[in-house]
Amino acid sequence: MTNTYEQLCAILVRDYKLEPASLTLEAPLEDLGIDSLGTAELLFNIEDEFRITLPPEAVTLATVGDVVAYI
């Protein structure tokens, strides 16, 4: 079974066409080309992929590691 980080990386590679080597826990989402709208879309994709419901409150996610911790 893959872990949360690996599943998130798979989403980012598939949906955002990012290079796997660029996806470190410290990588800023903005540097990966994911702005606030892209982050919102990413959260919807995460809900679908992980079969979870995230809280509707706004959250600040600056890095790939922040997203992993949030999930």
trRosetta pair geometry for C-beta under 8 A, 3 or more apart (Angstrom, degrees):
i j d omega theta_ij theta_ji phi_ij phi_ji
2 6 3.9 -118 -174 91 111 131
2 7 5.3 138 108 -53 121 81
2 10 7.5 46 139 -19 167 134
3 6 5.2 94 53 12 68 103
3 7 7.1 -133 101 -4 33 91
4 7 5.8 -59 -147 39 30 109
4 8 6.2 29 156 -19 66 107
4 50 8.0 23 -126 -105 85 131
4 68 5.3 123 117 -150 115 85
4 71 5.2 168 -159 92 129 133
5 8 5.8 -56 -147 37 29 110
5 9 6.3 31 154 -20 64 106
5 25 6.9 -45 -126 -82 128 95
5 64 7.7 72 -141 149 87 108
5 68 5.1 7 -84 -114 76 138
6 9 5.6 -52 -147 35 31 113
6 10 6.5 37 152 -23 63 103
7 10 5.6 -50 -152 31 33 115
7 11 6.8 35 150 -19 63 101
7 49 6.4 156 169 144 110 126
7 50 6.8 100 135 -80 148 91
8 11 5.6 -52 -154 33 36 112
8 12 6.4 32 151 -17 68 106
8 46 7.2 4 -108 -107 86 106
8 64 6.8 143 126 -166 133 92
8 67 6.0 140 -148 114 147 120
8 68 5.9 -114 2 -83 157 81
8 71 7.0 -150 -68 -14 120 154
9 12 5.6 -56 -145 39 34 111
9 13 6.2 32 157 -18 68 106
9 20 6.3 61 175 -133 119 82
9 23 4.7 127 -123 130 99 154
9 64 7.8 42 -80 -163 78 134
10 13 5.9 -54 -144 38 28 109
10 14 6.0 22 159 -13 64 114
11 14 6.0 -63 -142 44 25 106
11 15 5.6 -10 174 11 67 119
11 16 8.0 48 132 2 66 98
11 42 7.2 109 133 -150 128 83
11 45 5.4 136 -163 134 127 125
11 46 6.7 2 -113 -81 177 66
11 49 5.7 -92 -82 -39 122 166
12 15 6.8 -61 -118 52 19 88
12 16 5.1 -34 -164 38 59 120
12 18 4.9 -29 149 38 96 132
12 23 5.8 141 85 -105 146 134
12 32 7.3 -30 -164 170 127 148
12 42 7.7 16 -88 -128 80 119
12 64 7.6 -34 -51 -117 161 113
13 16 7.4 -35 -73 57 8 77
13 17 7.3 37 -173 -123 43 18
13 18 5.6 -95 -95 63 49 75
13 19 7.7 43 -115 -137 90 7
13 20 5.7 3 -87 -71 131 80
13 23 7.4 -75 -55 -29 90 149
15 42 7.7 157 94 -106 142 71
15 45 5.8 -43 -50 -128 171 162
16 32 7.1 47 140 150 147 109
16 33 7.0 160 -177 81 116 108
16 34 6.6 -34 -125 -74 152 105
16 38 7.4 71 -106 -167 122 123
16 42 7.9 -5 -48 -89 127 105
18 22 5.8 -111 175 67 103 122
18 23 6.2 101 123 -59 129 106
18 32 5.8 -1 -114 -165 139 110
18 33 7.7 -173 -88 40 103 111
19 22 4.7 84 71 -1 92 107
19 23 7.6 -166 94 -16 53 88
20 23 5.7 -61 -158 24 41 116
22 27 6.1 101 156 -124 71 150
22 32 6.5 141 134 -109 123 95
23 27 6.0 -101 -133 24 31 155
23 32 7.6 57 -92 -108 72 139
23 64 5.8 132 -164 -109 74 162
24 27 4.7 123 53 -30 73 97
24 64 6.6 149 90 47 36 138
25 63 6.7 55 157 142 52 120
25 64 5.5 -126 -131 87 30 99
25 65 3.5 62 179 -73 88 106
25 68 6.6 -55 -126 18 94 143
26 63 5.8 -50 -159 -157 27 143
26 64 7.5 -7 38 42 17 97
26 65 6.3 16 -68 -12 38 128
27 31 6.4 -124 -175 72 77 118
27 32 6.0 66 151 -51 117 115
27 63 6.1 132 73 -156 41 85
27 64 4.8 34 58 -6 95 118
28 31 4.3 86 70 4 97 105
28 32 7.1 -171 95 -6 54 85
28 62 5.9 -43 -133 163 83 80
28 63 5.5 -59 -96 -95 44 74
29 32 5.5 -63 -154 40 37 111
29 34 4.2 -71 175 75 94 115
29 38 7.5 179 166 96 113 115
29 39 6.1 59 152 -84 158 104
29 42 8.0 -112 -143 2 133 164
29 61 6.5 56 -19 119 147 90
29 62 6.5 -155 15 178 99 28
29 63 6.5 -160 -24 -109 78 19
29 64 6.9 142 -70 -57 76 58
29 66 8.0 -77 -26 52 114 117
29 67 7.4 100 -71 -37 123 122
30 33 7.8 69 -180 -55 31 12
30 34 6.8 -97 -79 66 28 63
30 35 6.7 57 -116 -97 74 55
30 62 7.6 -31 -6 -157 102 68
32 64 7.7 81 -27 -58 151 102
33 38 7.3 133 125 -73 64 176
34 38 3.9 -141 -154 111 68 134
34 39 5.8 103 153 -62 105 70
34 42 6.5 27 -158 -38 136 138
35 38 5.0 97 45 13 58 105
35 39 7.1 -104 110 -9 32 91
36 39 5.5 -48 -147 30 33 115
36 40 6.7 37 152 -20 62 99
37 40 5.7 -49 -154 32 35 112
37 41 6.6 34 148 -15 64 104
38 41 5.5 -53 -148 39 36 112
38 42 6.2 43 150 -25 66 104
39 42 5.3 -49 -146 33 33 117
39 43 6.6 37 153 -22 63 100
39 61 5.8 163 -154 63 130 115
40 43 5.8 -51 -154 30 32 112
40 44 6.9 32 149 -16 62 101
41 44 5.7 -53 -156 34 37 112
41 45 6.5 36 148 -18 67 105
42 45 5.5 -55 -149 38 35 112
42 46 6.2 39 150 -24 67 103
42 67 7.2 -54 137 -128 134 141
43 46 5.4 -47 -145 33 34 115
43 47 6.6 40 152 -22 62 99
43 54 5.8 -87 -174 45 108 158
44 47 5.7 -49 -153 30 33 114
44 48 6.7 30 151 -15 64 104
45 48 5.7 -56 -152 38 34 111
45 49 6.0 27 155 -15 69 112
46 49 5.8 -58 -137 43 29 107
46 50 5.6 0 172 7 68 116
46 52 7.4 -35 136 56 84 107
46 54 7.0 47 92 -38 116 132
46 67 7.5 -151 -80 -177 150 109
46 71 6.2 -122 -174 -97 133 114
47 50 6.7 -66 -129 52 17 90
47 51 7.7 59 169 -110 51 11
47 52 5.8 -112 -132 74 59 64
47 53 6.1 47 -141 -105 114 39
47 54 5.8 -106 -78 -2 104 96
48 51 7.5 8 -179 -72 24 49
50 71 6.5 180 -68 -156 170 118
52 71 7.5 127 51 -154 156 81
54 70 7.6 29 -136 151 125 107
55 59 7.7 98 72 -43 103 121
59 70 6.2 114 144 -128 153 136
60 66 7.6 -66 118 -180 64 148
61 66 4.4 167 -149 115 68 121
61 67 5.2 66 -167 -72 133 74
61 70 6.1 -53 -96 -22 117 150
62 66 5.3 97 42 -11 63 155
63 66 4.7 112 53 -3 70 98
63 67 7.4 -131 100 -1 47 83
64 67 5.7 -54 -158 33 37 112
64 68 6.5 39 146 -20 67 104
65 68 5.4 -49 -146 35 37 114
65 69 6.3 36 155 -17 67 105
66 69 5.8 -56 -148 38 30 110
66 70 6.3 33 152 -23 64 108
67 70 5.5 -54 -147 34 32 114
67 71 6.5 34 155 -21 65 102
68 71 6.0 -53 -152 31 30 110
